[in-house]
Amino acid sequence: MSEAATRPNAHATALLASLDPLLREWLPRQRWFAGKGRPISGFEPVAVTELLPRSSPTGLLHLLLRVHQPPGSGQDPGPEGASAGGPGDCYQLLIGVRRPLPPQLAGAFIGHVTEGPLAGHTVYEALHDPRLAALLLERLRMPGRHGPLRFERDMDVEIPSGLAPRPLRAEQSNSSVIYGDTFILKLYRRVVPGTNPDLELPLHLARQGCARVPAPAAWFFADLGAGPGTADEECGLGVLQPYLAAAEDGWELALRMLAKGESFTDEARALGRATAEVHAALAAALPTVTLGRAQVEQLADAMADRLDATARAVPALRPYAPGLLTAFEALADLGGEGQSWTAQRVHGDLHLGQCLRSPEGGWSLIDFEGEPARPLAERRLPQPTARDIAGMLRSFDYAACSTEPWAPAWATDCRAAFCVGYADVSGRDPRTDPVLLRAHETDKAVYEVLYEARHRPGWLRVPLAAARRLAGTGSADDAL
């Protein structure tokens, strides 16, 4: 094993200074960088670890780097509520260090370092280097510490050595490496202190014997507190899980069947059953709570606040805002009349793209991180299961809007089939609680309006169509 090195602050600062101009150019071009459109005002090293020393022919640096940026005009604070002058986002970087860069790694190039500890070297994205990606798997195979990094694994799961790595190309907020079509390593790019639900929930589900979610085989953290294991300074960095190589992405499957004019209702019903099974296992594994009057009113108020903020940011939503607000008012009214609901841990960001279907027809759920833009503490709160159900219902609408002309009947049939499948397992059709379901679907549509307005303006008409329908001002297809 190479020597672990968490360098003293002076060395880390000097090393970062040598990388500074290169990272200012490279970071904003990465799909997972959340601060696009705002200048980088500075970097702060949180932890610097040499997984391979730069004195070797190929070095590997693991960086936890805080990126400081001024808040953009009209933008929300950062994902953890950071405001102007706040701490900034912390990112996980894996940097390869060589002198000459082989031609096959040209696409991973970050830049040539001209001064400081790395002067004369070329630095690049390490995940594209098979040797360095393989080293990361070896560290996961051998539990233990490496500087501030702590590697753990399920010793009952065999992780062979020598699995050929390849980076997964289609990604957004994180990065993944596939090892020999056997395992997939998901690396979190933007990291925060605390327990990441993407590891926490699959571990609990595995202990419950829930086969609907791939069980973690290995994972690693950074301990950044005064001592090892300080709970509020432990950052989850990545998790290795079985790779379902033959499985088909639910979104791609739905689009393919829709394009062929084929019904998706059998798949939607099976997906409803799978979702209910996961919810039942989570409720058995982790505490549930009852949302009484005060909690329901707080939930409805938070939804109303998000609607108000989004309507200010996206003028196209404003005509529907009064009608949408009635969904949250109806929820608060029921809470005031004594209606209560059970809340539990849920997926938090469920849609067709988070579901995989095996060749045998079984469905698996993946990516339990929740909505990355929301604070970690919020993502770990118990929620009504209606939140996940609403996310999936909205996903059927998105699929139906991907074709011309739009196929509202296809979406309606899928939505109904999903709810029937959910009731097959849970014993309760989500549609029998229309006020709660409408409130969550409305909240999800509002979230989508803001997201599309900022990131994919061409898709804005999709959530606006839902807003029109949910506000009671017309059918969704009339809005397209």
N, C-alpha and C positions, 0 to 999 in steps of 0.2 A: 504493500500500500504506500502511495506517495505521502509525503509529510503534509499534514493539515496545517494551514497557515491562516489565522485570522490576524491580519497585520495590525500593528499599532496605528493609532489614529493619524499620526504624522505620515506614515508610509501610505496609508489608504488615501489620504488627502492628496499626496503627490501623485499617486497612481491615477486617481480620478482626474486630476488636473491635466494629465497627459492625454486622457481620453475625452475630455470635455468638448473640444471643438468637433470631434468626430460624432459623438453621441447627439449633439445638438442637431446635426444634419440627419442622422440615421433614425433616431427614435420617432420623429413625427411621421415617417414613412411607413411605420409598422401598423398593421391593421389593428393590433391589440392596444395601441397607445391611445389613451382616452382624452388626451389634452390637445387634439388637433385644432388648429386655428388660433392657438394662443402661443406667444413666444415663451421659450424656456429661459427663466431668469437665473437659474442656478441648480446645482446638484449637491446632494449631501450623502456621503456614504453611510449606510446603516450597518452593513457587514460586508467584508471583502474576504473571500476564501479562495486559496489556490488549491483546486482539486488536483491539478498537475502543475508543478512549478514552471515558470516561464524559462528556466534554465534548460528544461528538456526540449527536444526537437519540436514538440507541440505542447503548449501550455493550455490550461483550462482555468479560467477565472469565473467564480460564482459571485455575482454582485447583487446585493440588495441596495437599491439606489432610490433615494427620495428626490423627486423632480419638483422643483418650485416653478410655478407659473402664476401670473396675475389672473384674476377671474376675468372671463370674457364679458363683453357688454351684453346684458340681458340673460346671461347664463346662470344656471343654478350653481350652488356650491358643489364642491367635489363629492364623490360617492360616500365619504364618511362625514359629510357635513362641514368640511373645511371651508373657511371663508377667506377673504383677502388677508394675506399675512399668515395663513394657517400653515400646517406642516407640509402640505402637498402630498401627492400620491407616491407610494413606494412600489417600485417595479423590480421583478426578478429578471436578471440578465445572465446568460451563459455566454462567455466571450472566449473564443479560441484565439491563441496567440502563436503565430509562426513568423519566420523571417520571409522566405518566399511563400506565396500562396499557390498551391497547385491549381491548374486550370479548371479542374472539376469542381472547385469550391469558389469559382469566380462569382457565382450568384449570391454567395453568403458574405461577400466583402463588406466590411464597415469602413476601413480606412487604414492609411499608413500613419504610424505614430512617429512624430519628429522630435519630441523632447520628453524628458521625465524618465521614470523607471522602465517604460516600454519603448523607448526611442530605438528606431531601427527595425521594429517589428510591425507585422501586419496583423490587424485584429479583424475577427469575422464572427458571424453567428454560428455558435458551436454545434447547435442541433443538426446542422447540415453536414457535419463531419462524422462519418460512420465510426471512426475511432473514438471520438469524444462522446458520441451518443452511446456507444457500447460501454464506455467507462461509467456512465451514469447508471446503466442497468446493473453493472457489477457492484456499485455502491449500494443499490437497493437489494441486491442478493445477499449482502453481508451487513446485517444490522450493526449499528454502532454510531459513534460520533466522529465528526470531521470538522474541527473548529466549532462554530456555532450550529452546524448542520447535524441533525439527528435523523438517522435512517432506521426504519422499523419495517417489519414484514410479518405476514402470517406464515409461521413455520410449517404449517400443514399443507401449504401450496408449493408445488415444485416450480421453481423458476430456472429453467435451463440456462447455462452460459452459452455464449456464442450466437445468440439470436441476431440475425441481421437487422439493423435499424433503418428506418426511413421516415422522414418527417411527413406528417399529414398536412396536405396543402390547404384544404378548404377550412379556414379557421377565422375566428373573430377575436374574442376577448382573451383567449388563452392559446397555448401551443401544445401540440401532441406529437409523439414519436411512436410509430408502430414497430414492434420487435417480432420479426419472423411470422407475422400473421397470427401470433399467439397472445401477445399482450399489447396494451396501449398505455403509454405514460402520458398523463395530462399534467402539464406544468402551468401553474397559475402565474400570470404575468403581473397583474396588479394585486398586491398582497396587503393584508391588514392583520393586526394582532387578533387572535381568537381562533375558535374552532370553526373550520370551514365545513359547512353542511354537505359539501360534495364528498367528503370523506366520512363525516360523522354519520349521516343517514344510511349510506350503503353498508357501513360496518354494523349498525343496529339491525338493518334488514337481513344481513347475512346471519346474524345470531338468531334471528327469528325463523330462519330457514326459508326466507322469501327468495325464490329463484327468478323473480321478475327483474331483478337488478344485479348486474355483474358485481361480484364480491371483490373488494380490494385485496390485492395480493401483497402490495408493499406501498410505503408512503414515506414522505420525509417532511421535516419541519425545520425551522430556524428558532433557536432559543435566544431571545434578545434581552432577557431580563437580567437582574442582578445575579441570578443563579439558574442552573438548569431547571427547566420545567416550570418556570414562572408563568402561571396560567395566562395572565393578561398580556404577556409579551411573547407568546408562542405563535408563530405564523406558519400556517400550512402552506407548503410549497408545491406539492405534487402528489399524485396517486397513480399507482400501476394497477390496472385491472385487466381481466381477460378481454381479448379483442374478438368481437363477434364478426369474423371476416365474411361469412356468407350471409349475414343479415342485411336487410334492405332498409334504408332510411325511410321513415314513415311519410315524410313530406314528398320525397321523390316518388314513392310508390303511389301516393294519392294523386299526384300530378299525372303520372303515367296512365293510371286507370281512368282518370277524368278525361284525358286527351283521347282515349280509345272509346269513350262513351260507356265505360263499364261501371257498374254499381260498386260503391265502396262500403255499403252498409254492413256487410258481414264483417269486414275488417274493423269498422267503427265500433260495432257491438263487442267484438273480441277485445278491442282496445279499452272499451269501457269496463269490461270485466277485469282486465289487467290492472287498470288504475284503481279500482275498488279493492283489489287484493293488496296492492301496495299501501293504500290508505289504512286498511285493516291491520297490516303488519306494523306500520308506524304507530298506530294507536295502541297496539299491544306492547310495543317496545319502549315508548316514551310517554311521559305524563300528558294527559289531556286536561283542559280547563273549561269552565263554563263561562260564557260571555253573558253577563247580566246587563241591566239597564245602562250602567255607567260605561261599560266596555263597548256595548253596541253603539251608544251615542258617540263615543270617541272614535270608533271605526268609521261611522258615517261622516263625522266631521272631517276626518282625515281625507276621505274620498272627496268630499265637497271642496276642501282646500286644494286638492290636486286639480280638480276641474276648474276652479277659479284661476289658478296659476297657468294652466294650459290655455284657457280661453284668452288670457292676456297675451300669451306668447304666440298663439296661432289664431289669427283673426277669423279664419274659415270655420272655426268651431263655434264662434260666438252665437250664431243664430239658433244652435241646438242646445246651448248651455242651460236655459231655463227648463226645458223638458228633461234634460239629463239629470238636473238637480233633483227632480221629483223622485228619482230612484233612490237617492240617498236619504231624502226626507222620509220616504215610506219606510225605509229600514229603521231610521231613528224612531219613527212613530211606533213601530211594532215593539222596539226595545222599551220605549216608554210605557207601553201597555202591559209589560211583563213578559214578553216573548224572550226566550234565551236560546242560545245555540252552543253547541260543543265546538271547541277549537282544538287542533292538534298539529303536530308537525306535518307539513305537506311538501310536495316537490318545489313549488314556488314559482316555476317558470315553465309550466307544462304546455307543450305544443307538439305538432306532428314531427318536427325535426328533433325532438328529444326522445323519440320512440323508434325502436328497431324491430323488424319482423323477421323471424328465422325462416328458412326454407320450409320448415314444417308448419308454419303458420302461427307460432307463438310470439307474443309481444314482450319486449323488454323496455324498461324505462332507464334513461341515462341522464347524466348532467344535473345533479341535485344542488348545484351552487346557488340557485335562485337568480333573481334579476341582479346582475353585478352592480348596477348603478345604485342599488339601495344599500343602506348601511348594513353591515354584517349582523348587528344585534337585531335589526328588524327582520332580516331573512331567517333568523333562528327562532322567531316568535311562533307560538301556536296560532294557526289560522283555521277558519272554516274550510272544509274540503271543497266548498263551492269555489274557492279561488282557483284550484287546479282545474276543476270542471269548466269554469268559465274560460280559462286559457285555452282548453282544447276546443270548446265550441267556437271561439274566435278563430282558431287555426283552420277549422273547416271552412269558415267564411273566406279566409285568405286564399285557400286553395281554389275555391269556387271563383274567386275574382281573378285568378291567373289566366283564365281562358277568355276568349272573345267569341260570342257574347258570354257574359257572366252566367253561371249556372246556379241560380238561387235554389232551385228544387233539389239539386244534388247536395248542397250544403244542408238544407232542411232535413233531408233524409238521413244524412250522416249524424247530425246533431241528435235527432230522435233515437237513432240506433245506439249511439254512444250512451245516452242516458238509460236506455233499456238494458244495455249490457252492464252498466254500473249497478242498476237495481237487481240484476240477476245474482250478484254477489253480496251487495250490501243490504238488500231487502227494502231499499228506499230509492225511488226515482227522484233525482235532483229537481225535476220540474214540479214536484209537489211542494217545493219551497220557493215559489216564484219571486218573492220580494228579495230574498237573500241572493238568489242566483242572478236576478236582474241587476242588483247593485254591484256585484262583482264583475259581471260582464260589462257593465257600463264603465266601471273603474278601469278595466283592462283596455277598453276601446279608447278611453281618454289617454292612457299611457301610450297606446299605439299612435295616436294623433301627434303627440309631442315627439315621439321617436322618429316617425316618418318625416315630419316637417324638418327635423334637424339633419337626418341622415339619408333619407331616400324620398325626396319630394315627389317622385313619380308614383310612389305607392300611397300617397296621402289620401287619395280618393277612397281607398279600401276602408280604413277606420272611420272616415267621414260618412261613408255609406252606413256603417253600423251605428254611428252617432245619430244619423237621421232616423233610422228605424227605432233605436232605443229611446229616442226623445219623443217618439209618437207622432212625428211630422211626416211620415211617409214610409214606404217600403224601401228596403236597402237597394233593390235593383233600380228603383226610380232615381236614386242619387248618382248612378253611374253614367 
